[in-house]
Amino acid sequence: MSIRPDFTPDHLHGLKRLGLCDEQVGELRTALIEVRRVLTKPAARNDIKKVLKDVEKFSTRLMDMLGEIAVPSNAACSEALGLIEEGYWQGDRLNDDGPTSMHHLLPRLEALAKAAHSGLAALPTNLPARHASADPRPVKRINTALRYGWNKAHGSWARSMPDPESDADFVAGIMANPPPYPVELLPSRDPDSNFAEIVGICYEAVGEDYEHADDVRTIPDRAIRNYLEMEQEWKSKARAAFEKGLKGAMQKPK
C-alpha cells in the first residue's frame, strides 16, 4: 500500500470525461486519504499483536547489545564502539542528546520497548472482523470535495460579497455569482449517474474491491444510499428545529 493514494491516468481521464474541473480533481486527491482510512480493512488482532511483540523484542535485544558495547568488555566491543561513534556523529546528528551515541539511543530504545508493551496491553479484545463497506462518510467526503473544488474554480457570491453596503454592491454580487452547480454532479444512487461513477473511481483509486460487484467501479450502492438517508435525516431535523424556534418566537407575549 502506497503512502498516499492517487488516481491513475485512466482515473483522471474518467473524471475529466465526467465534467470535473482541475480544482475538483485536486480536492478529490486530498479526499482519497480520508476515504482510504475509513475503507481500509482492519488488521486481525493477532497480526497487530505480532508486530507489537516484535518491536518490543527487537528493541530490547538491540538495547541489551548496545549496553554491552557502551561499556566494552573486550577488544572487539571497544573497536566497534569507536567505529560507531565515528560514523554516528557525521551528518545531522549534532543535535542529539548525550555525549555519546549510546547516551542518545539507549533511552529511546527503552521508551520504544515500553510503548510496544503498553500497546499490547491496550489492544482491544474485540476488533471488527470486516470493514464497514456501507459507511456513508467516504461518500460525504467525496461530495464535499466536489463542492469545494467547484467553489475554488468559480468563486462564490457569499465569499466575494459578505456584506453588500449598497444596491450597486448587491447587483455586483449577483453578477459575480458563479455558474450553477452541475446537476450531473449531485449525489445520486442511479448507477448510470456521474456522481455514482465518480464515487466508484475514488473507491477504486484507494483499492476498494467489492466481492459482490462485477466491476470495481460499480456504484457502492449501500454507502451512497446511507449517505442520502443521513442527509435527509439531517435536513428533517434542521427543518423541525427551525419550525420549533419560529413557532416559539411567534408565541412570545408582546
N, C-alpha and C positions, 0 to 999 in steps of 0.2 A: 504494500500500500504506500503510495507516494505521500510526501509530507502535506502537500496541498493539492486537492482535486482540481481538475481543469477540463475544459472542453477540447475535444479533438477537432481537427479541421472539418470533419463531416458534421459534427455537432454545430460548429459555428455557421457552416453553410445552411444547415436546417433552421437555425434561429433567425438568420437573415431572411431566409425564404418566408418565414412566418411574420415578417414585418418588424422585427426588433431593431432599434437603433443601437449605435455603439454604446451609449450610456447605459442602456438596459442590459446589454450583454455584460458590461463591466460590473454592474450591480449583481447580476446573477453569478458571476465568477466568485464574488465575495460571499454570496449566499450559499454556495456549494459547501463551504466549510461547515456551516451550521446544519445543512441538510445531511451531510455525511455523518456528523456527530450523532444526530438523532437516529439515523437509519442503520448505523453500524451494529452488527450482531454482537451482543455481549459475549465476552470470553467465558469459558467454563471456569467454575471456581477452582478446580484442581489445576488448571493451566496457570491461573493467576498465582495460586499458591506456590507452584513450582518456580516461577520467576522470582518471587519474593524470597523463597528459600535459597535459591542460587545466589542472589545478590548478597544475602546475609552470610552465606557460607564462603563465597569467594572474597568478599571484602574483609571478613575476619581472617581468612587464610593469608591474604596479602598483608594485612596489618601485622600478623604474627611474624611473617617473613621479614618485613621491613624493620620490625622491632629488633630482630636478631642482627640485622645489618647495621642498624643505628648504633649498636654497641658491639662492634666487631670482636668476635672471639677467636678468629683465625685470620691468616693472611689473605685468603680468598675473599672473605667478607670485607676486610679492610680495603682491598683493592677495588672491589665492586662499589663500595661506598664512595670512594674517591672519584670513580668514573661517573657515578650517578650525580654526584654534586656538581661536577664539572659540566655535565650536559644539561642538568636541570635548570641552572640559573641563566642559561643562554636564552635569548628571545625576550618574551614579555612576562617573565616570572619575577621581576624585581619588586613587585608589589605584594608578593606572597608573604604570609606571616612566618616568623621564626627565623633563627639564624641558620638553619639547615633545611634541606628539603623534607627531612623526616619530621621536623617540628611542624611543618605545614600539612603534610599528608596524613600522618597518623591520627590526629584528632578528627579529621574529616572522614577517614575510613571508619573510625569508630562510630561517628554520627550516622554514617550510611548504614552500617550493620544494625544499629539500634532502630533506625527508621524502617528498615525492611522487616525487622522483628515486630515492630509496632503495627506495621501494615498487615502482617499475618494475623495478629490478634484482632484487628479491626475489620477483617474481611467478612462481609455478610455471609450468613449461612445459607440464605436462600436468594440466589441470583436468578433473574428471569432466564428461562431456557431459550426464548426466542425474542427477536427484536419486534417492536410494535410497528408492523408494516402499515397499519391503518392510522398511525399518528398524524393528526392534521397539522402539526407545527411546520414540517417542511413545506407543505403547500402554502401555508400562510406566509412563510419567509420568502418563497418564490414570488408570490403575488405582491408582497411589499417591495421586493427588489424591482419588479416590473414597473410599479407605480413610481417609485423613487427615481428610477432611471429616466422615465418619461418626463418627470418634472425637471430633472437636471438638463435634459436636452432642450426642452421647450420653455422652461421658466414657469412661473405660476403667478397669477394675479395677486393671490393672497400674500405672496412673499415680496413682490415688487411694489405693491401699494398697500401697506399695512394700515395706513391711517389717512385716507384722502381728505384734504383740507378744503377742497372746493369742488364745484361741479366739473370744472375743467379737469381736475386731477382724477375725478371719478370716471369721466369719459375716457381719459388717457389709460386708466387701468383696465377698462373694458376692452379698449383697442389692443392692449398688450396681452390680453388673456390668451393662453396657449390654445392650440387646437384641441378639440375634444379628445378624451382618451379613447383609443380604438375599441369599439365594441367587440372586435375579434379577440381581444386580449382579456376580456372579462372572464372571471372564473366560471367554468362550465364542466359538467360531467360528461358532456357529449364526447365520445371517443374520437370524433372527427373534428373537434374544435381545436383552434390554435392553442388555447390555454392547456388543454389536455396533452397536446403533443409537446409543448414547452416543458411541462412537468415531467413527461416521460424522458425527454432528453436530459434534463437535470438529474433525474434518478439514475439514468444510465451512466452519466458522467461521474457519479460518485460510486459506481459499481454495484448499484442495487439491482438484483436479479430476482424476478418472481417465478417460482416454480410453476404457478398456475397460468402464467402468461405464455402465449405462443410467440410473442415478440417482446423483448425487454423494454421497448418503447410503448407497449400497451399501457393505456391510462391506468395509473394506480387508483382504481375506482373507489375503494373504501376510504383512502386518505382524502381524496377530493370531496367525497360525499360527507365525510365527517367534518371537514373544514367548512363546507357550505352550511351544514346544520349548526355548527358552532357560531358562525357569523349571524345566522338567522336568529339564534337564541340570544346573542348579544344585542342585536338590534331590537328585539322584542322587549328585553329588559330595559334598554335605554329609553325606548318609547314609553314604557309603563312608568318609569321613574319621572320622565318629563311630564306626562299627563298628571301624575300624582302631585308633583310640585306645582303645576299650573292650577290644578283644582284647589290645592291648599291656599295658594295666593289669592284666588278669587273668593274664597270663603272667609278671609280675614275681615274682621269688623272694621268699618270705616271710622 
